[in-house]
Amino acid sequence: MTHLTLGIPSKGRLEEETRAAFAQAGLVIERNGGARSYFGTAPALPDLIVRFMPAGEIARELIRGTLELGVTGTDLIEESGDETGAQAAPLRALGFGRADLVVAVPAPWIDVTRMTDLADVAADFRTRHHRWLRVATKYLNLTRRFFSRHGMVEYRLVESTGATEAAPASGAADLIVDITSSGSTLTANALRVLEDGLILRSEAQLFLSRRADWNPERQTQLKLLLETVGWIPPGSAEV
């Protein structure tokens, strides 16, 4: 039998809120082996395979087509995919995990309020400091696309593996591109979001992989799942 696989964030608040959202909709997801188990079950849909995975891995597997369904952030899908967004389709916004991906500069840069100002600074930076302007981020692809649209070409990306907002203060970078929900962490680190520095608004969503093998059996299982949780009218799901 061909099974349908659903990826669920494996830990923390995302896991809790994802399982709560499904439970509220009528689909209880159990993690039978405890917090260290990678697999779960949904008693109401015994043929559904549930995998507990990091949210970033869910996004990558959806894009590759090795996972049919998954709950992850819009930011991670956009970062993992191309600009067309053709590899994964959102099925349902789940009402949590909302945050913005933004460009933030040091607060003392009072003359830099928009991306055009930043592009001007970048053009002059190498002459003055004999190096490229450094941008710390975990979102390399989204940053490149956004900067390109704004004519920003003279910079170097510094891939962040820790607290991105600390990079300017530590000297590791000059500005950042990072995710923020309230902005308080940016403010605490003397950073300010540019007026037109919003790259995207993100939230947790149920995504469908368009690259997965959607044979008739999996399509039937998808319709049954969505009808069970009441997120579509019966019989109307299409891949």
N, C-alpha and C positions, 0 to 999 in steps of 0.2 A: 504493500500500500504506500502511496505517495503522501508524505506528511507535510503539514504547514508548520513553519517554525516562526515563533515570535521572540524577538530579543527584548529583554527587560534590563534596565540599568541595575548593576550588580550590588550597589551599596549606597548608603547614606540617604539623604532626603529624597533624591530622585527615585530610588527604589521604593521607598515608603509611599510617596505620593503617586507613583505609577500604579502600584498595586491597589492603593485606595481608590483611584479613579476607576479602575476596572471593576473592583468589588462593588462600588456604588452603582455601576452600570449593570451589575448582575453577573459578572464573571470573576469569581474568586480564584486567585493564583496562589498556589502553595509552593513553598520552598522546603520540600520534605527533608532534605539533608542538612538544614540549618544554613547559617550565613556563609559557610564555606562551599556549599553545593553550587554547581554551575547549571543545574537543570531543575526545572519545576514542572508542576502539572496544573491543569485547570479541570477539576472534576466535571464541570458542566460540558466540557468539550474534550473527551478522553483522547481524541486523535491529534490534538494540538500539542506540539513540542514547545516548551518554554525554556529559553536559555538566558541565564543571568550573565551579563557581559558589561564591561566598561562602556559608557555612553559613546566615547570616541570610536571604539571598535564596532559598535552597532552601526554607526554612520558609515564606516568604511565597508562593512560587509553588505549593507544595503546597496551602496554604490556599485560594488563589484557584482552583486547579484547572487551572493552566496547565502543570503538571509532574505526571506520573503517579506517579513514584517518586523518593525522595531520601533521602540520609543526612544527618541533622542532629541537633542536640541537642533533648532533650525540652523544655528551657527555652525554646528559640527557637520551637518549635511552640506551646507554651502561651502565650507572649507574643504571637504573631502571630494566634492564633485566639481563639474565644470560650470561655466557661466550659463549654460542653457537650462540647467536644473532638470534635465530629461531623465536622469538615472533613478531618481526617487521622487515619489509623489506624496504630499501630505494628505492623510485621510481624516484626521481629527486633531484639533488643538485641545490640549488637556487642561488648560487653565492654571498651569504652574510653570516654574522655571523661567519666568520672564526676565529678560536682561537685554541690554543694548551693547553692541560692539562699537566702540568709539575710538577716535583719535584724540589723545590727551597730551598736552604739552606742559612744561613747567609753568606754574603760576606767574613767576617773574617775567615771562616773555609777554609783556603787556601789549606789544605791537603785533603779536601773532594771534589773530582772532579767527581767521578763516583759512581754508586750504590754499588759497592764492597767496596769502602771506607766508605760509609754510614753504610753498614752492620757491618763493623769492629768497627766503632764508637759506634753503638748501642750495640754491645756485651760488650764493655768496659764501657758504660755510667752508667749502674746501679751500678757497683762496685764503680765507682768514685763519683757518685752523689746520690746514694741510691734511684733512681727512674728510670722508663722507659723513653726513649726518646719520646717526645711528638710531634705528627704530626697533625697540624690543617688542616682541609679540609671539604668541603661540599660533597666530592666524596668518601664516605666510602667504597663502594664496589669495585670501580675501584682501589683505593689505596691498598686495601687488596690483590687484584689479582696481581697487578703489583709488590708489595713488595714480595709476595710469590714467584713469578717467579725469583726474584733476591736474594732469600735466606735471606730476611730481615724479621726477626721474633720477635726481641726484641724491641718493640715499643708500644706506646699506641696512639690510635686515639682520637683527640679532635674535636668533631663536631663543625664546624664553622657556626655561624648564621649571621655574619656581614662581615666586611672587613678582609678576611683571611690573606692578606699580612701584616696586622698590628700585627698578633698574636705573632711572635717572639720578636718584640720590646716591646710589652706590658708584656711579660713574660708568656703569656697563652700557648705558644708552643715553640718548639725548631726549627722546620722547617715546611714547608707547602707543600701541593699539591693543586694547584689551576689552574684556566683557565687564559690564558693571550693571548693578540692579538699582542701587540708590545713589551712587556717586560719592558716598561718604568715605570709602577707602581711597578714592582718588584725591579728595579734598585733604584727607589726613596725611597724604604723601605729597602735598603741595603741587597737585596736578590739576589741570583745567581742560575741559572738553571744548574743542573748537566749535564755533557756531554751526558750521556745516560739516562737522566731523562724525556724524552718525553714519556708520557703515550699514548696519542692519539691526532690526529688532528681532530678538530670538525668543523662543519659548519651547517647552516640551510638546512634541506632537507624535502621533502615531503615523509612521511613514510606511509606504509600500515600495518595494523595489521593482522598478520596471525592467531590470535586467535579469531577474529571477526567471526560472522555468515555470510559467503560469499555465500548466497543462489543465485540462478540464477538471480533473479531480481537485487540484489546488484551488481553482476558481470557485468550485462548489464549497470547499471548506472556508474560503474567505467570506463568502456570502453568509454562511452559517454563523461564523464568528461575529460579523458585524450586525446580523439580525439579533444574535443573542444579547449583545450589549445595547441594542436599540439605537445605534448611531446612524443607521440608514433605514429607509422604508424596506420592508421585506422584499427580497428578490431584485433590488435595484443596484447592487454593487457591480461595478465593471472594472476590469483590469486594463 
